[in-house]
Amino acid sequence: MPELPEVETLRRELEPRLTGRTIVESGSHWSTKFTPAVEAIDATIAEVDRRGKFLLLRLVDQRELIVHLGMTGTLSFRAALPDPDDSYLRAWWRLAESADAEAETLLFHDVRRFGRIRIVRTGDYTSIPTLHHAGPEPWDPALTPKLFHELIAKSRRAIKTQLLSQRPVAGVGNIYADEALWAAEINPRVTRLGQARAERLLEEVRRALEKGIDNGGTTLRDYRTVHGGIGGNQYSLAAYGRSGQPCLRCDTDLISAVIDARTTTWCPVCQRR
């Protein structure tokens, strides 16, 4: 599933191409997960933003078109209207010609249909629980080490599970949780962290996400940039997906196990419980 770095990469690509554009036509798959796409017809996009793993297209009429990519969602452009025989097309928006761009169509493909689209009043995310309850953004000045520690202390679940919950910090998924925990030398199964270790973990979460953004995201299977390219972060992963390979810090073979339904990889020496 695309995580914060992948969604932020898409946001940065979409922003100059969508800002100020008016949606003149739209269509969607019959599922109610995608039909809200057509509610954006005649709206103008004022801003392209992101919250956690969600893309937020803010409209000038005080609404937001929210896109969640799910596991296999991709966004791309096409000069013409969409192909009616396109099996994996879930939604599309026709953008009017502007002073800087020809008319074109934004396409949302999603093979497994785990993505979703919503239109809400600006800032009202009550109909999207994951977004509504999301914790602070990683670089929010309000997210101090003290606050991060307090948010973690509210739960007694494994720290890996807490990161995936989006409650202590928004945007972290399986890939970047494994990377941050490895870098911070914290076992993913621990349920309590002291202030110092929590501070180090927050630093490594930020560092892992920043590296992911700098590398254009992580492509393991489905993730693609708006231009159809792949990310490059998969070539610099230290933990995720490397079970059985040597730890880059101590040379011990990494191990993996399922923690709360998510495969997790760590070093049994560097991240001893």
Contacts in CASP RR format, 6 or more apart in sequence:
PFRMAT RR
TARGET T0000
AUTHOR 0000-0000-0000
METHOD contacts of the structure
MODEL  1
MPELPEVETLRRELEPRLTGRTIVESGSHWSTKFTPAVEAIDATIAEVDR
RGKFLLLRLVDQRELIVHLGMTGTLSFRAALPDPDDSYLRAWWRLAESAD
AEAETLLFHDVRRFGRIRIVRTGDYTSIPTLHHAGPEPWDPALTPKLFHE
LIAKSRRAIKTQLLSQRPVAGVGNIYADEALWAAEINPRVTRLGQARAER
LLEEVRRALEKGIDNGGTTLRDYRTVHGGIGGNQYSLAAYGRSGQPCLRC
DTDLISAVIDARTTTWCPVCQRR
1 53 0 8 1.000
1 69 0 8 1.000
1 70 0 8 1.000
1 71 0 8 1.000
1 114 0 8 1.000
1 173 0 8 1.000
1 174 0 8 1.000
2 10 0 8 1.000
2 53 0 8 1.000
2 69 0 8 1.000
2 70 0 8 1.000
2 73 0 8 1.000
2 223 0 8 1.000
3 53 0 8 1.000
3 171 0 8 1.000
3 172 0 8 1.000
3 173 0 8 1.000
3 174 0 8 1.000
3 175 0 8 1.000
3 176 0 8 1.000
3 209 0 8 1.000
3 218 0 8 1.000
4 50 0 8 1.000
4 52 0 8 1.000
4 53 0 8 1.000
4 138 0 8 1.000
4 170 0 8 1.000
4 171 0 8 1.000
4 172 0 8 1.000
4 173 0 8 1.000
4 176 0 8 1.000
4 209 0 8 1.000
4 213 0 8 1.000
5 176 0 8 1.000
5 209 0 8 1.000
5 211 0 8 1.000
5 212 0 8 1.000
5 213 0 8 1.000
5 215 0 8 1.000
5 216 0 8 1.000
5 217 0 8 1.000
5 218 0 8 1.000
5 233 0 8 1.000
6 69 0 8 1.000
6 216 0 8 1.000
6 217 0 8 1.000
6 218 0 8 1.000
6 223 0 8 1.000
6 231 0 8 1.000
7 50 0 8 1.000
7 52 0 8 1.000
7 53 0 8 1.000
7 54 0 8 1.000
7 55 0 8 1.000
7 69 0 8 1.000
7 171 0 8 1.000
8 50 0 8 1.000
8 213 0 8 1.000
9 213 0 8 1.000
9 216 0 8 1.000
9 217 0 8 1.000
9 225 0 8 1.000
9 231 0 8 1.000
10 55 0 8 1.000
10 75 0 8 1.000
10 225 0 8 1.000
10 226 0 8 1.000
11 48 0 8 1.000
11 49 0 8 1.000
11 50 0 8 1.000
11 55 0 8 1.000
13 225 0 8 1.000
13 226 0 8 1.000
13 227 0 8 1.000
14 48 0 8 1.000
14 55 0 8 1.000
14 75 0 8 1.000
14 226 0 8 1.000
15 47 0 8 1.000
15 48 0 8 1.000
17 77 0 8 1.000
17 101 0 8 1.000
17 226 0 8 1.000
18 45 0 8 1.000
18 48 0 8 1.000
18 57 0 8 1.000
18 95 0 8 1.000
18 106 0 8 1.000
19 45 0 8 1.000
19 46 0 8 1.000
19 47 0 8 1.000
19 48 0 8 1.000
20 44 0 8 1.000
20 45 0 8 1.000
20 46 0 8 1.000
20 98 0 8 1.000
21 44 0 8 1.000
21 45 0 8 1.000
21 95 0 8 1.000
21 96 0 8 1.000
21 98 0 8 1.000
21 101 0 8 1.000
22 42 0 8 1.000
22 43 0 8 1.000
22 44 0 8 1.000
22 45 0 8 1.000
22 95 0 8 1.000
22 96 0 8 1.000
22 98 0 8 1.000
23 40 0 8 1.000
23 41 0 8 1.000
23 42 0 8 1.000
23 43 0 8 1.000
23 44 0 8 1.000
23 45 0 8 1.000
23 93 0 8 1.000
23 94 0 8 1.000
23 95 0 8 1.000
23 96 0 8 1.000
24 41 0 8 1.000
24 42 0 8 1.000
24 94 0 8 1.000
24 95 0 8 1.000
24 96 0 8 1.000
24 103 0 8 1.000
25 41 0 8 1.000
25 81 0 8 1.000
25 93 0 8 1.000
25 94 0 8 1.000
26 37 0 8 1.000
26 38 0 8 1.000
26 40 0 8 1.000
26 41 0 8 1.000
26 91 0 8 1.000
26 92 0 8 1.000
26 93 0 8 1.000
26 94 0 8 1.000
27 37 0 8 1.000
27 38 0 8 1.000
27 91 0 8 1.000
27 92 0 8 1.000
27 93 0 8 1.000
28 34 0 8 1.000
28 35 0 8 1.000
28 36 0 8 1.000
28 37 0 8 1.000
28 38 0 8 1.000
28 90 0 8 1.000
28 91 0 8 1.000
28 92 0 8 1.000
28 117 0 8 1.000
29 35 0 8 1.000
29 89 0 8 1.000
29 90 0 8 1.000
29 91 0 8 1.000
29 113 0 8 1.000
31 90 0 8 1.000
31 113 0 8 1.000
33 90 0 8 1.000
33 113 0 8 1.000
33 115 0 8 1.000
33 116 0 8 1.000
33 117 0 8 1.000
34 90 0 8 1.000
34 91 0 8 1.000
34 108 0 8 1.000
34 116 0 8 1.000
34 117 0 8 1.000
35 117 0 8 1.000
36 117 0 8 1.000
36 118 0 8 1.000
36 119 0 8 1.000
37 65 0 8 1.000
37 91 0 8 1.000
37 92 0 8 1.000
37 93 0 8 1.000
37 108 0 8 1.000
37 117 0 8 1.000
39 119 0 8 1.000
40 57 0 8 1.000
40 59 0 8 1.000
40 63 0 8 1.000
40 65 0 8 1.000
40 93 0 8 1.000
40 119 0 8 1.000
43 59 0 8 1.000
43 60 0 8 1.000
43 61 0 8 1.000
43 63 0 8 1.000
43 65 0 8 1.000
44 59 0 8 1.000
44 60 0 8 1.000
44 61 0 8 1.000
45 57 0 8 1.000
45 58 0 8 1.000
45 59 0 8 1.000
45 60 0 8 1.000
45 65 0 8 1.000
46 58 0 8 1.000
46 59 0 8 1.000
46 60 0 8 1.000
47 56 0 8 1.000
47 57 0 8 1.000
47 58 0 8 1.000
48 55 0 8 1.000
48 56 0 8 1.000
48 57 0 8 1.000
48 58 0 8 1.000
49 55 0 8 1.000
49 56 0 8 1.000
49 57 0 8 1.000
49 58 0 8 1.000
50 56 0 8 1.000
51 131 0 8 1.000
51 134 0 8 1.000
51 137 0 8 1.000
51 170 0 8 1.000
52 131 0 8 1.000
52 134 0 8 1.000
52 137 0 8 1.000
52 166 0 8 1.000
52 170 0 8 1.000
52 171 0 8 1.000
53 68 0 8 1.000
53 69 0 8 1.000
53 170 0 8 1.000
53 171 0 8 1.000
53 173 0 8 1.000
54 66 0 8 1.000
54 67 0 8 1.000
54 68 0 8 1.000
54 128 0 8 1.000
54 131 0 8 1.000
55 66 0 8 1.000
55 67 0 8 1.000
55 68 0 8 1.000
55 69 0 8 1.000
56 64 0 8 1.000
56 65 0 8 1.000
56 66 0 8 1.000
57 64 0 8 1.000
57 65 0 8 1.000
57 66 0 8 1.000
57 67 0 8 1.000
58 64 0 8 1.000
58 122 0 8 1.000
59 65 0 8 1.000
62 121 0 8 1.000
62 122 0 8 1.000
63 119 0 8 1.000
63 120 0 8 1.000
63 121 0 8 1.000
63 122 0 8 1.000
64 119 0 8 1.000
64 120 0 8 1.000
64 121 0 8 1.000
64 122 0 8 1.000
64 123 0 8 1.000
65 117 0 8 1.000
65 118 0 8 1.000
65 119 0 8 1.000
66 117 0 8 1.000
66 118 0 8 1.000
66 119 0 8 1.000
66 120 0 8 1.000
66 125 0 8 1.000
66 128 0 8 1.000
66 131 0 8 1.000
67 75 0 8 1.000
67 108 0 8 1.000
67 117 0 8 1.000
68 115 0 8 1.000
68 116 0 8 1.000
68 117 0 8 1.000
69 75 0 8 1.000
69 110 0 8 1.000
69 115 0 8 1.000
70 110 0 8 1.000
70 112 0 8 1.000
70 114 0 8 1.000
70 115 0 8 1.000
70 116 0 8 1.000
71 112 0 8 1.000
71 114 0 8 1.000
71 115 0 8 1.000
71 222 0 8 1.000
72 109 0 8 1.000
72 110 0 8 1.000
72 111 0 8 1.000
72 112 0 8 1.000
72 114 0 8 1.000
72 222 0 8 1.000
73 108 0 8 1.000
73 109 0 8 1.000
73 110 0 8 1.000
73 111 0 8 1.000
73 114 0 8 1.000
73 115 0 8 1.000
73 222 0 8 1.000
74 108 0 8 1.000
74 109 0 8 1.000
74 110 0 8 1.000
74 222 0 8 1.000
74 223 0 8 1.000
74 224 0 8 1.000
74 228 0 8 1.000
75 106 0 8 1.000
75 107 0 8 1.000
75 108 0 8 1.000
75 109 0 8 1.000
75 226 0 8 1.000
76 106 0 8 1.000
76 107 0 8 1.000
76 109 0 8 1.000
76 224 0 8 1.000
76 226 0 8 1.000
76 227 0 8 1.000
76 228 0 8 1.000
77 104 0 8 1.000
77 105 0 8 1.000
77 106 0 8 1.000
77 107 0 8 1.000
77 226 0 8 1.000
78 104 0 8 1.000
78 105 0 8 1.000
78 107 0 8 1.000
79 102 0 8 1.000
79 103 0 8 1.000
79 104 0 8 1.000
79 105 0 8 1.000
80 105 0 8 1.000
81 92 0 8 1.000
81 94 0 8 1.000
81 105 0 8 1.000
82 89 0 8 1.000
82 92 0 8 1.000
82 105 0 8 1.000
82 107 0 8 1.000
83 89 0 8 1.000
86 107 0 8 1.000
86 109 0 8 1.000
88 109 0 8 1.000
88 110 0 8 1.000
88 111 0 8 1.000
89 107 0 8 1.000
89 108 0 8 1.000
89 109 0 8 1.000
90 108 0 8 1.000
90 109 0 8 1.000
90 110 0 8 1.000
90 113 0 8 1.000
90 115 0 8 1.000
90 117 0 8 1.000
91 107 0 8 1.000
91 108 0 8 1.000
91 117 0 8 1.000
92 105 0 8 1.000
92 106 0 8 1.000
92 107 0 8 1.000
92 108 0 8 1.000
93 105 0 8 1.000
93 106 0 8 1.000
94 103 0 8 1.000
94 104 0 8 1.000
94 105 0 8 1.000
95 101 0 8 1.000
95 103 0 8 1.000
95 104 0 8 1.000
95 105 0 8 1.000
95 106 0 8 1.000
96 103 0 8 1.000
97 103 0 8 1.000
108 117 0 8 1.000
111 222 0 8 1.000
118 127 0 8 1.000
118 128 0 8 1.000
120 127 0 8 1.000
120 128 0 8 1.000
125 131 0 8 1.000
125 132 0 8 1.000
126 132 0 8 1.000
130 166 0 8 1.000
133 166 0 8 1.000
133 167 0 8 1.000
134 166 0 8 1.000
134 167 0 8 1.000
134 170 0 8 1.000
134 171 0 8 1.000
135 151 0 8 1.000
135 166 0 8 1.000
135 167 0 8 1.000
135 168 0 8 1.000
135 169 0 8 1.000
135 170 0 8 1.000
136 142 0 8 1.000
136 143 0 8 1.000
136 147 0 8 1.000
136 169 0 8 1.000
136 170 0 8 1.000
137 143 0 8 1.000
137 169 0 8 1.000
137 170 0 8 1.000
138 169 0 8 1.000
138 170 0 8 1.000
138 171 0 8 1.000
138 172 0 8 1.000
138 205 0 8 1.000
138 206 0 8 1.000
138 209 0 8 1.000
139 206 0 8 1.000
143 169 0 8 1.000
143 202 0 8 1.000
145 195 0 8 1.000
145 198 0 8 1.000
145 199 0 8 1.000
145 202 0 8 1.000
146 195 0 8 1.000
148 168 0 8 1.000
148 169 0 8 1.000
148 198 0 8 1.000
148 199 0 8 1.000
148 201 0 8 1.000
148 202 0 8 1.000
149 193 0 8 1.000
149 194 0 8 1.000
149 195 0 8 1.000
149 198 0 8 1.000
149 199 0 8 1.000
151 167 0 8 1.000
151 168 0 8 1.000
151 169 0 8 1.000
152 159 0 8 1.000
152 162 0 8 1.000
152 168 0 8 1.000
152 193 0 8 1.000
152 198 0 8 1.000
153 192 0 8 1.000
154 167 0 8 1.000
155 162 0 8 1.000
155 165 0 8 1.000
155 167 0 8 1.000
155 191 0 8 1.000
156 191 0 8 1.000
156 192 0 8 1.000
157 165 0 8 1.000
157 191 0 8 1.000
157 260 0 8 1.000
158 188 0 8 1.000
158 189 0 8 1.000
158 190 0 8 1.000
158 191 0 8 1.000
158 259 0 8 1.000
158 260 0 8 1.000
159 181 0 8 1.000
159 186 0 8 1.000
159 187 0 8 1.000
159 188 0 8 1.000
159 189 0 8 1.000
159 190 0 8 1.000
159 191 0 8 1.000
159 193 0 8 1.000
159 201 0 8 1.000
160 177 0 8 1.000
160 178 0 8 1.000
160 181 0 8 1.000
160 188 0 8 1.000
160 189 0 8 1.000
160 259 0 8 1.000
160 260 0 8 1.000
160 262 0 8 1.000
160 264 0 8 1.000
161 259 0 8 1.000
161 260 0 8 1.000
161 262 0 8 1.000
162 168 0 8 1.000
163 169 0 8 1.000
163 172 0 8 1.000
163 173 0 8 1.000
163 177 0 8 1.000
163 180 0 8 1.000
163 181 0 8 1.000
163 205 0 8 1.000
164 172 0 8 1.000
164 173 0 8 1.000
164 174 0 8 1.000
164 177 0 8 1.000
164 260 0 8 1.000
164 262 0 8 1.000
166 172 0 8 1.000
169 202 0 8 1.000
169 205 0 8 1.000
171 209 0 8 1.000
172 180 0 8 1.000
172 205 0 8 1.000
172 209 0 8 1.000
174 240 0 8 1.000
174 262 0 8 1.000
174 263 0 8 1.000
174 264 0 8 1.000
175 218 0 8 1.000
175 220 0 8 1.000
175 237 0 8 1.000
175 240 0 8 1.000
176 205 0 8 1.000
176 208 0 8 1.000
176 209 0 8 1.000
176 212 0 8 1.000
176 240 0 8 1.000
177 188 0 8 1.000
177 264 0 8 1.000
178 188 0 8 1.000
178 239 0 8 1.000
178 240 0 8 1.000
178 241 0 8 1.000
178 264 0 8 1.000
178 265 0 8 1.000
178 266 0 8 1.000
179 204 0 8 1.000
179 208 0 8 1.000
179 237 0 8 1.000
179 238 0 8 1.000
179 239 0 8 1.000
179 240 0 8 1.000
180 201 0 8 1.000
180 204 0 8 1.000
180 205 0 8 1.000
180 207 0 8 1.000
180 208 0 8 1.000
181 187 0 8 1.000
181 188 0 8 1.000
181 201 0 8 1.000
181 204 0 8 1.000
181 239 0 8 1.000
181 266 0 8 1.000
181 271 0 8 1.000
182 238 0 8 1.000
182 239 0 8 1.000
182 265 0 8 1.000
182 266 0 8 1.000
182 267 0 8 1.000
182 270 0 8 1.000
182 271 0 8 1.000
183 204 0 8 1.000
183 207 0 8 1.000
183 208 0 8 1.000
183 238 0 8 1.000
184 197 0 8 1.000
184 200 0 8 1.000
184 201 0 8 1.000
184 203 0 8 1.000
184 204 0 8 1.000
185 270 0 8 1.000
185 271 0 8 1.000
186 193 0 8 1.000
186 197 0 8 1.000
186 200 0 8 1.000
186 201 0 8 1.000
186 271 0 8 1.000
187 266 0 8 1.000
187 271 0 8 1.000
187 272 0 8 1.000
187 273 0 8 1.000
188 259 0 8 1.000
188 264 0 8 1.000
188 266 0 8 1.000
188 271 0 8 1.000
189 259 0 8 1.000
189 273 0 8 1.000
190 273 0 8 1.000
193 201 0 8 1.000
211 233 0 8 1.000
211 236 0 8 1.000
212 218 0 8 1.000
212 233 0 8 1.000
215 231 0 8 1.000
215 232 0 8 1.000
215 233 0 8 1.000
215 235 0 8 1.000
215 236 0 8 1.000
216 225 0 8 1.000
216 231 0 8 1.000
216 232 0 8 1.000
216 233 0 8 1.000
217 223 0 8 1.000
217 231 0 8 1.000
217 232 0 8 1.000
217 233 0 8 1.000
218 231 0 8 1.000
218 232 0 8 1.000
218 233 0 8 1.000
218 234 0 8 1.000
218 237 0 8 1.000
219 229 0 8 1.000
219 230 0 8 1.000
219 231 0 8 1.000
219 232 0 8 1.000
219 233 0 8 1.000
219 234 0 8 1.000
220 234 0 8 1.000
223 230 0 8 1.000
223 231 0 8 1.000
224 230 0 8 1.000
225 231 0 8 1.000
238 248 0 8 1.000
238 249 0 8 1.000
239 254 0 8 1.000
239 265 0 8 1.000
239 266 0 8 1.000
239 267 0 8 1.000
240 265 0 8 1.000
241 256 0 8 1.000
241 265 0 8 1.000
242 254 0 8 1.000
242 265 0 8 1.000
243 254 0 8 1.000
243 255 0 8 1.000
243 256 0 8 1.000
243 265 0 8 1.000
244 253 0 8 1.000
244 254 0 8 1.000
244 255 0 8 1.000
244 256 0 8 1.000
245 253 0 8 1.000
245 254 0 8 1.000
246 252 0 8 1.000
246 253 0 8 1.000
246 254 0 8 1.000
247 253 0 8 1.000
247 254 0 8 1.000
247 267 0 8 1.000
247 269 0 8 1.000
247 270 0 8 1.000
249 267 0 8 1.000
249 270 0 8 1.000
250 267 0 8 1.000
250 269 0 8 1.000
250 270 0 8 1.000
252 267 0 8 1.000
252 268 0 8 1.000
252 269 0 8 1.000
252 270 0 8 1.000
254 265 0 8 1.000
254 266 0 8 1.000
254 267 0 8 1.000
254 268 0 8 1.000
255 265 0 8 1.000
255 266 0 8 1.000
255 267 0 8 1.000
255 268 0 8 1.000
256 263 0 8 1.000
256 264 0 8 1.000
256 265 0 8 1.000
256 266 0 8 1.000
257 263 0 8 1.000
257 264 0 8 1.000
258 264 0 8 1.000
END
